[in-house]
Amino acid sequence: MGVTKSEIFTTTQNELAKIAKVLGHPARIAILQHLFKINSCVCGDLVIEIGLAQPTISQHLKELKNANLIKGNITGTSVCYCINIENWKGIKLLLNSFLNLDENTSKCC
């Protein structure tokens, strides 16, 4: 498979693609929904809530954290995760701009 030529696309296109890729797994969506619902979480709670193994949850949390969708704080022997609200505001604006299409513009089909 060839190298993705991300440099030929705009910053906005690359950012949207990164977000879409991270959100492209149902386990990550479930984790985010749970974190939004309770406003903070300990990783062990996610294992019980989502029903996946601890290493699997940890890998998904790593991907979400690398994309700055969540934040993590170490508390004793546990890591508490929460939604990165500041970053979500930017993502919401980016997605709204992308999805704000004029329905009357397209005369296709």
C-alpha positions as CSV (number, residue, x, y, z in Angstrom):
1,M,0.0,0.0,0.0
2,G,1.3,3.5,-0.9
3,V,2.1,6.3,1.4
4,T,-0.8,8.7,2.1
5,K,0.1,12.0,0.6
6,S,-1.4,14.1,3.5
7,E,0.7,17.1,2.5
8,I,-1.4,17.6,-0.6
9,F,-4.5,18.1,1.5
10,T,-5.5,21.1,3.6
11,T,-4.9,21.3,7.3
12,T,-8.7,21.1,7.8
13,Q,-9.0,18.0,5.6
14,N,-6.2,16.3,7.6
15,E,-7.7,17.2,10.9
16,L,-11.2,15.9,9.9
17,A,-9.6,12.7,8.6
18,K,-7.7,12.2,11.9
19,I,-10.9,12.7,13.9
20,A,-12.9,10.4,11.7
21,K,-10.2,7.7,12.0
22,V,-10.2,7.9,15.8
23,L,-14.0,7.9,15.9
24,G,-14.1,5.0,13.5
25,H,-14.3,2.3,16.1
26,P,-17.5,1.5,18.1
27,A,-15.6,0.8,21.3
28,R,-14.1,4.3,21.2
29,I,-17.6,5.8,20.6
30,A,-18.9,3.8,23.6
31,I,-16.0,5.0,25.8
32,L,-16.6,8.6,24.8
33,Q,-20.4,8.3,25.4
34,H,-19.7,6.9,28.8
35,L,-17.2,9.6,29.7
36,F,-19.7,12.3,28.5
37,K,-22.4,10.8,30.6
38,I,-20.5,10.6,33.9
39,N,-18.0,13.4,33.3
40,S,-15.0,11.4,34.6
41,C,-14.0,7.8,34.9
42,V,-11.5,5.3,36.2
43,C,-10.2,2.8,33.6
44,G,-11.5,-0.2,35.6
45,D,-15.0,1.2,35.4
46,L,-14.7,1.3,31.6
47,V,-13.8,-2.4,31.5
48,I,-17.0,-3.2,33.4
49,E,-19.1,-0.7,31.4
50,I,-17.9,-1.5,27.9
51,G,-17.3,-5.2,28.4
52,L,-13.9,-5.4,26.8
53,A,-10.6,-6.6,28.2
54,Q,-8.4,-4.2,30.1
55,P,-5.6,-4.2,27.5
56,T,-8.2,-3.5,24.7
57,I,-9.7,-0.6,26.7
58,S,-6.2,0.8,27.4
59,Q,-5.4,0.7,23.7
60,H,-8.6,2.6,22.8
61,L,-7.9,5.1,25.6
62,K,-4.4,5.7,24.2
63,E,-5.8,6.4,20.8
64,L,-8.4,8.8,22.2
65,K,-5.8,10.5,24.3
66,N,-3.3,10.8,21.4
67,A,-6.1,12.6,19.4
68,N,-6.6,14.9,22.4
69,L,-10.3,13.9,22.7
70,I,-9.8,12.8,26.4
71,K,-7.4,13.8,29.2
72,G,-6.0,11.4,31.8
73,N,-4.8,12.1,35.4
74,I,-3.0,9.7,37.6
75,T,-4.6,9.3,41.0
76,G,-2.7,6.8,43.1
77,T,-2.6,3.5,41.2
78,S,-5.5,4.5,38.9
79,V,-5.7,6.7,35.9
80,C,-8.8,8.9,35.7
81,Y,-10.0,9.9,32.2
82,C,-12.3,12.7,31.2
83,I,-13.4,14.5,28.1
84,N,-11.1,17.2,26.8
85,I,-13.8,19.9,26.7
86,E,-11.6,22.6,25.2
87,N,-10.6,20.4,22.3
88,W,-14.2,19.1,21.7
89,K,-15.3,22.7,21.2
90,G,-12.8,23.0,18.3
91,I,-13.9,19.7,16.9
92,K,-17.5,20.7,17.1
93,L,-16.8,23.8,15.1
94,L,-14.7,21.9,12.6
95,L,-17.4,19.3,12.0
96,N,-20.2,21.9,11.9
97,S,-18.3,23.8,9.3
98,F,-17.7,20.6,7.3
99,L,-21.4,19.4,7.5
100,N,-22.9,22.8,6.9
101,L,-23.9,22.2,3.3
102,D,-26.5,24.2,1.5
103,E,-29.2,21.7,0.4
104,N,-30.2,23.8,-2.5
105,T,-26.7,24.0,-4.0
106,S,-26.6,20.4,-5.4
107,K,-28.7,19.6,-8.4
108,C,-27.3,16.1,-8.7
109,C,-29.5,13.1,-9.5
